[in-house]
């Protein structure tokens, strides 16, 4: 299990973030801190793998906290949760070990996607055979950038369908994907079939109680 420390000053938001994290397989919240000082105290007694870090804390900026943690030898990765859109802050965060940014407000699906990508990145092990394998490992942290989509398909919707698919280890049907995203089953199936065409998904029929097969789609990870 990937141990997560949620650092968020708003109690309601902190509870929501904890609920979100605990819903993602492979992740668990080890502790919640509501300030910079509380986060430092927590890390001194509780080992964690990942910080879900709000950048605006009542007793200091999140990046100040991160600088002090690095100086003290803490090496946990960080997903920044913030409303800040200043790219200078983003660049500084990257230099301090921020692996993902999630802009507020966000949905469970958005955070789940970032956590799933982080888990895939973290799972990479051994020695890379070359540049392509290094690029693939780093690419796990980044959303796909679809190009030359078939007519009628949009990039944002494709990314949303991809997030749902990646987060479902047992696969999903077009109906389930459409229901989760608020789109029709037919629309969801068009995007899922596109992912099959480009090699990012596989389909298989699954027979239900009435004997009629229903197509299930599952994510196909890139080879490492």
N, C-alpha and C positions, 0 to 999 in steps of 0.2 A: 504493500500500500504506500502511495506517495503521501507523506505527512505535510499538511498545509497549515500555515499560520495566517489567519485572516486579521489584517490590521485596518480597522475602519472605525472612525469616531462616532458615526451615527449608529445608535443601537439597532434601529429598525433595519438599516442597510446591512449591518453586520450579521444580523439574524438571517436575512435573505441570502447573503453570500454564503454563509455556512450551510444553509439548506441546499443551495445550488451545488456547492462542492460535494456534499455528501451524496447527492443524487448521481454523481458521475462514477461509474465503476472504476476501481483502482485508486480512488482518492478518498481521503478522510481528513477532517479538520482536527488537528491536534490541540489547537487553542485559538482563542480570539482575544485580540488586544485593541483597546479603544484610544490609545495614545502612543506617541513615540517612546516615552519612558516605560510604559507597560510592555511594549513590544521588546525592548531591550531586556527587561527582567524576565520575560517569558523565554526568550531565546537562550538566556544564561542557564535555564534549567530544563528546557524542552527542545530536543533536537528536531528540526524540521527540514524538509527537502525544498519547500516552495513557500514563498510569501505572496499572498494576495494583498497588495499594498495600495491603500489610498494615499495619494500624494499630498492632500491637504489635511494635516493633523493639527489638533489644537495647540500642541507644544512644539511645533516645528514641521518643516517640509519633509515629505517622504524621502526625497533624495538625500537630505541631510542625515536622516536615519540610516539610509543605505550606505552612505559614505562612512559613518561611524561603525557600522557592522562590518564592512570590509576591512577597516583598519584593525578591528578586534579579531579578525580571522574567520568571521562567519562567511560561509561560501554558498548558502542557499540561493537558488534561483528566484527570480522575482517576476510576477505578472503585475503590472501597474494598473490600478483601477482608478480612473480619474476623469474629470471633465476638462482638464487642461489640454489645449490643442497647440501649444507653443512647440514648434519643432525643435527649438534649441533645447527645451526640456527633454524631449524625446531622445535627442542625440546624447545628452548627458546621461540619461537613464540607461541607454544601451551600453555606454562605456562603464557603467557600474554593475552591469549584469542583468538588466531588465530584458527578458526574452520575449515579452508580449505586452501590448497595450490594449486595454479594453476601455472604451470611452463610455462614460455615463450619459444618459441611462442606457442600460443594456438588458437583454432578455436572457433567460436560462440557456436558450439555444446558442447564443453568442458566446457565453462563458464556457459552455460545454465544448464547443468547437475548439476554443483556445486550449482548454485542458487536454482534450484528446490529442491535439497536435503536439502539445508539450510532452505528453506521455510517449508518443511515437518518437519524438526527438530524443528523449531520455533513454529510450530502449536501445538506441544504436550503440553497439559495442564492438570491440575488436579494432583491428587496424584497417583503414580504408585502402582499397586496392588502387585508387587513383582519384583524380579531381572530380570525376562524375559522381563517385560515391560520397565524397565530402559534400558536394552540391546537393545531392538527394537528402542527406541527413539534415543539412541546414534548411532545405526547402520544406521539411515537415512543419516548420514553424510558420510558414507563410501560406496565405490563402491562395488557391489556384487562380491564375490569370488567364481565363479562357479567351481564345482568339478564333476568329472565323467561325462563329457559332452559326448553326443552321437558322434559316429565316424563321422568325417568331420566337426564338429563345433569347433570353436576356442574361447577362453576366451575373447580376445580383441574385436572380432567382436560381441560377445554376449553383452559385455558391451556397445558397440556403439549402437546396436539395442535397448538395454534397455534404453539408454539415450534418444533416439528419442521417444520411447514409453512413457516414464515418462513425457516428455515435451509436450505431445499432449493430453490435457484433453478430447477431443472429439474422441480420437482414431485415428489410421492410418491404411491404407491398406498396404499390402506387397509392392505394387508398389511405394507408396509414401515413405515408409521407405527405399526401395532400391535406389530410386532416390536421396534421401538426403545423403545417405552414399556411393553412387557410387558402389553399388553391384546390382546383378540381382534381379528381383522380386522373382524368385524361391528361391534364396539363402536367401533373407530376410524372406520369408515365413517359411523356415525351422527353422530359429531362433525364429520367433514369435510363431510357433507351439510348440517349445521347452518350451518357457516361459508359454504357456498355460498348457502344461503337468505338469510343476512344480508348477503351481498355482500362477504364477506372472502376468499372463495376462488372459483376457477373450476375446472370439471371438463372433461375431454376424454377421449375413448376413444383408446387406443393399441393397435395390433394387434401381437401377439407372433408367434413363429415358427409357432404352430399355427393362426393365423388368428383366434383368439378375442380380441375387444377387452377391454382392461382399463382401468378408469377411473383416470386420473391427476389429481391435484389440485394446484393451485398457488396461492400466496398472491397476493392482489390488494391492492397498496399503496393507501393512501388518497391521493386527489388532493391536491396541494399548492397 
